[in-house]
Amino acid sequence: MNPERLQLKGMLAESKKTYRTLDTEGSGLVILIRSLLNPYEEISKLDTEKALVTMKRLNEVQSEMKALETKIKNLESELE
């Protein structure tokens, strides 16, 4: 098999693995944010600083996932 094709397959597999890892992290962050922003808690008692930091990380994860989606689509189209 062509070495370049093998390299593309390796890059695709690594990108998909990273995507799944980020997806799992993102799901955990959403759960954490929901627990930090409990609607039944008094507003003054919410840990908004921790929620803000978590939201920023979730935004970073989402951006990375969008970039990986594009990369994965490009790699898959090159392998066809």
Steps between C-alpha positions, in 0.01 A plus 500: 500500500609854430695649796328837458160331521607324819613830643162656417321211668714549810426870507129427461501248784688741729261785416196283571651388831567862602147595395348226718715608795390861461138391465522311829665796671235736362219281630657502845538878488131544414403286800734701725361832376145382564590405855676831561204698366232326701174690430369413847794666677502866596678711240736646758619151600586378149867442422496708183879532483540124476213486249667770289833315490316180408304678226823639354648150488179368341528770235861397430396134475220590260737702279751214491223255412379718211853521363539122532169440322632692201833318512328160522274579203801612295700188588204273421448667163870455416478130583204440267 
